[in-house]
Amino acid sequence: MNQSKEMARIAYHALSEKKGEDIKIIDITGVSVLADYFIIANGNSDSQVNALVDHVEEELHKAGYPLKQREGRSGASWILLDFGDIIIHVFDKENRLFYDLERIWKDGKDISPEDLAQ
């Protein structure tokens, strides 16, 4: 399994464990050089958004993948975690609808969690 796919798999499971909502995995290799995958999720409250972000960071760190950059602070409505090969966006519900990244990155390919296991 390639590194970016493994990172996306770990991130997806970390978000799932903390009950992240509507987790989307988008393969952007064909449309951008920014990263291989965008992972987008939302939480129901500031505290859940923070818990999602902290858990993803912790799980990827344990697997040996260092965080390159973090945008947004605790209590923010949108926090971005850049791990190089994957970029994770965690929103509150309202801002996820407002920014609608899925529409912006519609040229990417939606990936199922099962696809990451292969």
NORZI-V210522 format. One record per residue. N is the residue number from 0. PSI is psi as a letter, one per 20 degrees, with the letter a starting at -180 (none if undefined). Layout:
BEGIN
n=N psi=PSI
n=N psi=PSI
END
This chain:
BEGIN
n=0 psi=p
n=1 psi=r
n=2 psi=g
n=3 psi=h
n=4 psi=g
n=5 psi=g
n=6 psi=g
n=7 psi=h
n=8 psi=g
n=9 psi=g
n=10 psi=g
n=11 psi=g
n=12 psi=h
n=13 psi=g
n=14 psi=g
n=15 psi=g
n=16 psi=h
n=17 psi=j
n=18 psi=k
n=19 psi=q
n=20 psi=q
n=21 psi=l
n=22 psi=p
n=23 psi=p
n=24 psi=p
n=25 psi=p
n=26 psi=o
n=27 psi=j
n=28 psi=h
n=29 psi=i
n=30 psi=i
n=31 psi=q
n=32 psi=j
n=33 psi=g
n=34 psi=r
n=35 psi=h
n=36 psi=q
n=37 psi=p
n=38 psi=p
n=39 psi=p
n=40 psi=r
n=41 psi=q
n=42 psi=r
n=43 psi=i
n=44 psi=r
n=45 psi=g
n=46 psi=h
n=47 psi=g
n=48 psi=g
n=49 psi=g
n=50 psi=g
n=51 psi=g
n=52 psi=g
n=53 psi=g
n=54 psi=g
n=55 psi=g
n=56 psi=g
n=57 psi=g
n=58 psi=g
n=59 psi=h
n=60 psi=g
n=61 psi=h
n=62 psi=i
n=63 psi=j
n=64 psi=o
n=65 psi=q
n=66 psi=p
n=67 psi=h
n=68 psi=q
n=69 psi=p
n=70 psi=p
n=71 psi=q
n=72 psi=r
n=73 psi=p
n=74 psi=i
n=75 psi=q
n=76 psi=i
n=77 psi=p
n=78 psi=p
n=79 psi=p
n=80 psi=o
n=81 psi=o
n=82 psi=j
n=83 psi=f
n=84 psi=h
n=85 psi=q
n=86 psi=p
n=87 psi=p
n=88 psi=p
n=89 psi=p
n=90 psi=r
n=91 psi=r
n=92 psi=g
n=93 psi=g
n=94 psi=h
n=95 psi=g
n=96 psi=g
n=97 psi=g
n=98 psi=h
n=99 psi=l
n=100 psi=h
n=101 psi=h
n=102 psi=g
n=103 psi=h
n=104 psi=k
n=105 psi=i
n=106 psi=i
n=107 psi=r
n=108 psi=p
n=109 psi=p
n=110 psi=p
n=111 psi=q
n=112 psi=h
n=113 psi=h
n=114 psi=h
n=115 psi=h
n=116 psi=i
n=117 psi=none
END
